[in-house]
Amino acid sequence: MSTNIQRIDPRVLRTRQLIRDAFIELLQEFELEKITVNRIAKRATINRVTFYLHYRDIPDMMDRLAEDMINDIDAILKQAPDPPGFNMQIVVQMLEHIADNSRFYKTLLASKRFPVFTERLMKLIAEFITSRIDKLEAVTKLTVKRDIAIWYGSSAIIGTIVFWLRNDLPYTPEFLSAQLAELLHLTKRE
């Protein structure tokens, strides 16, 4: 039995991580417009040709970084079991992933300079909530308009993550997830 799983060469992954880290460091020092491929390559200790083996240009790199971010979080969310309610373990895993990569997320998600990252994550969370609401509606009647529930849920989660990042992760992923669960229970009681 053969598998079609493609494995990426660890050297490629390492080089992409160097490029990503260099880009994040440079964003903390310079405005995006002042960041060049040369600066990224120099900071990443690679040459320009190596950068271009991985990305067409800086916008392509940013697009791929956003795609990687979404893929990482989507992989976590896809593990959510039924029933469709709040699953603390999935939220903890997502928050742990964000905490483990906090410099990346703080620079690109919590910054107001790069709305594309926040918009993509908002879309992913909204899709996740939509799928959970679809399952929930199969067994119970919603008392809130569907679109409002999706807007509220995705905005609340993203907003909480952004403030958590901007405040240097003052709470553990477990504690923050428990607090979010408690807020949901408060909402249900009212």
C-alpha positions as CSV (number, residue, x, y, z in Angstrom):
1,M,0.0,0.0,0.0
2,S,1.6,3.3,-1.1
3,T,0.8,6.7,0.2
4,N,0.6,9.9,-1.8
5,I,1.8,12.1,1.1
6,Q,4.5,14.5,-0.2
7,R,7.3,15.2,2.2
8,I,9.0,18.5,2.1
9,D,12.7,18.4,2.4
10,P,13.8,19.6,5.9
11,R,16.3,22.0,4.3
12,V,13.4,23.7,2.4
13,L,11.4,24.0,5.7
14,R,14.5,25.4,7.5
15,T,15.1,27.9,4.7
16,R,11.5,29.1,4.7
17,Q,11.6,29.4,8.5
18,L,14.7,31.5,8.3
19,I,13.1,33.7,5.7
20,R,9.9,34.0,7.8
21,D,11.8,34.8,10.9
22,A,14.0,37.4,9.1
23,F,10.8,39.1,7.7
24,I,9.1,39.2,11.1
25,E,12.3,40.7,12.6
26,L,12.5,43.3,9.9
27,L,8.8,44.2,10.3
28,Q,9.6,45.1,13.9
29,E,12.3,47.5,12.7
30,F,11.0,48.9,9.4
31,E,7.8,49.8,7.6
32,L,6.9,47.2,5.0
33,E,7.7,49.5,2.1
34,K,11.4,49.7,3.3
35,I,11.8,45.9,3.5
36,T,13.6,44.5,0.4
37,V,14.5,41.0,-0.7
38,N,18.1,41.9,-0.1
39,R,17.4,42.8,3.5
40,I,15.4,39.6,4.1
41,A,18.1,37.5,2.5
42,K,20.9,39.2,4.5
43,R,19.0,38.8,7.8
44,A,18.1,35.2,6.9
45,T,21.8,34.5,6.0
46,I,20.8,33.3,2.6
47,N,21.3,34.8,-0.9
48,R,18.7,36.5,-3.0
49,V,18.6,33.5,-5.4
50,T,17.6,31.3,-2.6
51,F,14.8,33.7,-1.7
52,Y,13.5,33.6,-5.3
53,L,13.6,29.8,-5.3
54,H,10.9,29.9,-2.6
55,Y,8.9,33.1,-3.4
56,R,8.3,35.3,-6.5
57,D,8.5,38.5,-4.4
58,I,7.6,39.9,-1.0
59,P,3.8,40.0,-1.7
60,D,4.0,36.4,-2.8
61,M,5.8,35.5,0.4
62,M,3.2,37.4,2.5
63,D,0.4,35.6,0.7
64,R,2.1,32.2,1.4
65,L,2.7,33.1,5.0
66,A,-1.0,33.9,5.4
67,E,-1.9,30.7,3.7
68,D,0.5,28.7,6.0
69,M,-1.1,30.4,9.0
70,I,-4.6,29.4,7.9
71,N,-3.6,25.9,7.0
72,D,-2.0,25.4,10.5
73,I,-5.1,26.7,12.3
74,D,-7.5,24.9,10.0
75,A,-5.7,21.6,10.7
76,I,-6.3,22.2,14.4
77,L,-10.0,23.1,13.9
78,K,-10.6,20.0,11.7
79,Q,-9.9,17.9,14.8
80,A,-13.0,19.2,16.5
81,P,-15.3,16.3,17.4
82,D,-19.0,16.3,17.6
83,P,-21.2,17.6,19.4
84,P,-20.9,21.1,17.8
85,G,-20.7,23.1,21.0
86,F,-17.7,24.8,22.4
87,N,-14.7,22.4,22.5
88,M,-12.2,23.6,25.0
89,Q,-9.4,21.2,23.9
90,I,-9.6,22.5,20.3
91,V,-9.5,26.1,21.5
92,V,-6.6,25.3,23.8
93,Q,-4.7,23.7,20.9
94,M,-5.3,26.7,18.7
95,L,-4.2,29.1,21.4
96,E,-1.1,27.0,22.2
97,H,-0.2,27.1,18.5
98,I,-0.6,30.9,18.5
99,A,1.4,31.2,21.7
100,D,4.2,29.0,20.3
101,N,4.3,31.3,17.3
102,S,3.5,34.5,19.2
103,R,6.1,36.7,17.5
104,F,4.7,35.9,14.1
105,Y,1.1,36.3,15.1
106,K,1.7,39.5,17.2
107,T,3.5,41.1,14.2
108,L,1.1,40.1,11.5
109,L,-2.2,39.5,13.2
110,A,-2.3,41.9,16.1
111,S,-0.8,44.7,14.0
112,K,-3.2,47.0,12.2
113,R,-0.8,47.2,9.3
114,F,-1.7,43.8,7.8
115,P,-5.4,43.3,7.7
116,V,-5.1,40.5,5.2
117,F,-3.9,38.1,7.9
118,T,-6.8,39.0,10.2
119,E,-9.3,38.8,7.4
120,R,-8.2,35.3,6.4
121,L,-8.3,34.1,10.0
122,M,-11.7,35.7,10.4
123,K,-12.9,33.9,7.3
124,L,-11.6,30.5,8.6
125,I,-13.1,31.0,12.0
126,A,-16.5,32.1,10.5
127,E,-16.4,28.9,8.3
128,F,-15.7,26.8,11.3
129,I,-18.5,28.4,13.3
130,T,-20.9,28.0,10.4
131,S,-20.2,24.3,10.2
132,R,-20.7,23.9,13.9
133,I,-24.0,25.9,13.7
134,D,-25.1,23.7,10.8
135,K,-24.6,20.6,13.0
136,L,-26.3,22.3,15.9
137,E,-29.3,23.3,13.9
138,A,-29.8,19.7,13.0
139,V,-30.6,18.9,16.6
140,T,-32.0,22.2,18.0
141,K,-33.5,25.5,17.0
142,L,-31.3,28.6,17.2
143,T,-32.8,31.5,19.1
144,V,-30.4,33.9,17.4
145,K,-30.3,34.7,13.7
146,R,-27.7,32.5,12.1
147,D,-25.6,35.2,10.4
148,I,-25.5,37.2,13.7
149,A,-24.3,34.2,15.6
150,I,-21.5,33.7,13.0
151,W,-20.5,37.3,13.0
152,Y,-20.5,37.5,16.8
153,G,-18.6,34.2,17.3
154,S,-15.9,34.9,14.8
155,S,-15.4,38.5,15.9
156,A,-15.3,37.6,19.6
157,I,-12.7,34.9,19.1
158,I,-10.5,37.0,16.8
159,G,-10.8,40.0,19.0
160,T,-9.9,38.1,22.1
161,I,-6.8,36.6,20.3
162,V,-5.7,40.0,19.1
163,F,-6.0,41.6,22.5
164,W,-4.3,38.6,24.1
165,L,-1.4,39.0,21.7
166,R,-1.2,42.8,22.1
167,N,-1.0,42.3,25.9
168,D,1.9,39.8,25.6
169,L,-0.2,36.7,26.3
170,P,-1.0,37.4,30.0
171,Y,-3.0,34.2,30.4
172,T,-2.2,30.6,29.5
173,P,-4.1,29.0,26.5
174,E,-5.9,26.8,29.0
175,F,-7.1,29.7,31.2
176,L,-8.2,31.8,28.2
177,S,-10.1,28.9,26.7
178,A,-11.8,28.2,30.1
179,Q,-12.8,31.9,30.3
180,L,-14.2,31.8,26.7
181,A,-16.2,28.7,27.7
182,E,-17.5,30.5,30.8
183,L,-18.6,33.5,28.7
184,L,-20.6,31.2,26.5
185,H,-22.3,29.7,29.5
186,L,-23.1,33.2,30.8
187,T,-24.6,34.1,27.4
188,K,-26.8,30.9,27.5
189,R,-28.2,31.8,30.9
190,E,-29.3,35.3,30.0
